[in-house]
Amino acid sequence: MFVAIDKPTAVRMYDYIMEYWPEYLLELERRIETLEDEQELIECQRRYEKVKATEVCVVVSSEQNEVDKFKKYGLDITSHRKKMVARDLEKEFKDPDNPFRLAIVCAMWITGFDAPSVSTIYLDKPIKGHTLMQTIARANRIYDDEKENGLIVDYGNVYQQLEEAYSVYGEGGKGNSGSTGSDEDTPTKTLDELAEELEQVIKSISAYLDELNFDLNDLIIAQPIEKLKQIREGINAVCLNETSRAKFEVLARDMFRKYKALFPEEQIKPFVQQYSAIEAIYNALNQKVKEADIIEVIVKLQDVVNDSVEIVKDKEPEPIHIDLSKLDFDALKKAYGRIDDKNSVVYDLQSAIDKKLKRMLAKNPSRMELYDKYQKIIDEYNNGKDAEATKKAFEELVKFLSEMDEEEHRAAREGLDEETLAIYDLLKKDKLSKKESDEVKKVAKETLEKLKTEKLKVERWRESTQIMAQVQTMIHDHLLYLPQKNYADAEVDEKSVEVYQHIYSNYYGGGMSSYNSFVA
């Protein structure tokens, strides 16, 4: 967001930006052609595509005779006003995926405007007090994992005003402007102080990677063709367990904050290579986990287990499907012994299992015992400090994968679908005869069918006290048909509450559920 001193300046700044925008794109194109480092090349291409797609808009309030007023300055407000009237620019700007990424404003949007994804504020207007604090706050909001601080580019020399505003609206003491060596807090730090903090956190990260048997300098000095291999080794070291990964990420995010606070000053130059190396490991690590999938991990071991895994490849671009029930787990263990990035494979497998198990648990709360077993494996894995602990975790996770697969196929063995199985699991008891179990299955099936046919078709049924009461009554009435000698009245009441809680959590109304849509 660029904050201009007045409306004509806002439009003039737009014209200047549009004049020089093609030159910047050309500069990026030239850099792409000359870059040899693969990571830098990927980053530069990403930046080029983003810049090329970015839209710049002027957002200023309207006034009488504004067309003539702007014409006197040799400016055209008409095209900008059309955009402001025809489109919801505020909504577009707040959407991080929208190409409208640079707003030029004067008074609008600098107060009472919340857009957490805004990363940079360019100040070319003398503002102070509460307005200054609110304007700066536009950029200083944390946003997801992508943004932990903002950048304020001050063309208007508002530093002294910031100190005064901070003393009133922040935590500092008034009168600290320009002071040095004071014990009292101020809203800013000197460049040397920021550089020292950045140096310390980079040293901490480098030392921690040393503890994990990875030398950051090997990545820094690696030739372009070797850098990806070094990044994979860095990921493997960090993925010793969840604790090691979490510590690395916390340190890296602290480094990102301090680096951005110092950027683009000269004091940052000694740290660029180390920063880039750590950032490369962090980005690659998180990109992998976003896409973590059990099938992907198994495919990685495919060379060894080809004979024991049934792989069905549809026409492109359909994904590969693997029949997990046919996995040869002994072969998987042997495959694990032959790969280099063991820690990374174990962490990917654990992350993928964790996601899948949580989905399974959401659909069927009776699977908590399975989740407890998984959690015990993970606790032991996180307490491990060496390669042997990682190997044991892999073996336990592979074994657990088999149990998960068996659980996923249990509905078919019981002669039920996944939805009805969840109800049945809430109702069933130990020591039921085959006949009694069949009666419980029948009650589960009829209860769910009746609810889906009637009440759960209603849009937003969970917002209606009347329909919620009807759902509760319908569940209780159906559960009265459970085998009477096995289910006392008090137990029926208890089971009714459990089934209702499950229905409430998983069926949203209008035929939509966490399982699928059941209304055409």
Beta strands, then each sheet from edge to edge (+ up, - down):
strand 1: 2-3
strand 2: 55-59
strand 3: 100-105
strand 4: 120-123
strand 5: 151-154
strand 6: 310-313
strand 7: 320-323
strand 8: 507-509
strand 9: 512-513
sheet 1: 2+ 3+ 1+ 4+ 5+
sheet 2: 6+ 7-
sheet 3: 8+ 9-
end
